[in-house]
Every structure is written in C-alpha cells, then in structure tokens.
Amino acid sequence: MKESWITGARRRSALTYLTKAQRRKYEIAKELGLLDQVRQKGWASLSAKDTGRIGGLVSKSMKQKNEGE
C-alpha cells in the first residue's frame, strides 16, 4: 500500500519506525484534513476536540479489526 502522506526516501525510513496504530493515526488525520497541520506544527497543535476525534476513530478501527478476527 502506497502511503501518500510521506514521500520518497522519507517514506521508507519513517514507516519503518511507525506501528500500525501510528500509521492509522496519520491516515485518520489525513481523512479529517488535519495532516498538513500535524506535519507543520506537530500533534500538540491540535485541539482537544480534534485529538479526541482521532483517538476515537483509531479505537473504533482497532475494535472492528479485533471483532473481524
């Protein structure tokens, strides 16, 4: 699967260190339109509301994955 939020050589090195949950967090941030803000200012720049939305969606996707097994 091609990760469009990381490009080139950075993709290979960055993805090596990310867990599946961390990758999912970046994917959700992208879906919510927050990825640019995260890349420029970091996760700490997000509001509590946005952080909660991301956390809730990560938990939901993990729960769905576990139910599917």
BELDAHU-V990657 format. One record per residue. N is the residue number from 1. RES is the residue in one letter. PSI is psi in whole degrees, 0 to 359 (none if undefined). Layout:
n;res;psi
N;RES;PSI
N;RES;PSI
This chain:
n;res;psi
1;M;128
2;K;126
3;E;107
4;S;348
5;W;351
6;I;136
7;T;158
8;G;216
9;A;329
10;R;325
11;R;311
12;R;314
13;S;321
14;A;317
15;L;337
16;T;326
17;Y;352
18;L;138
19;T;170
20;K;321
21;A;321
22;Q;320
23;R;316
24;R;322
25;K;317
26;Y;320
27;E;317
28;I;319
29;A;321
30;K;314
31;E;325
32;L;358
33;G;23
34;L;358
35;L;319
36;D;317
37;Q;317
38;V;317
39;R;325
40;Q;320
41;K;349
42;G;168
43;W;330
44;A;343
45;S;349
46;L;151
47;S;164
48;A;324
49;K;312
50;D;319
51;T;318
52;G;321
53;R;315
54;I;312
55;G;319
56;G;319
57;L;326
58;V;314
59;S;318
60;K;316
61;S;324
62;M;320
63;K;315
64;Q;321
65;K;316
66;N;325
67;E;332
68;G;344
69;E;none
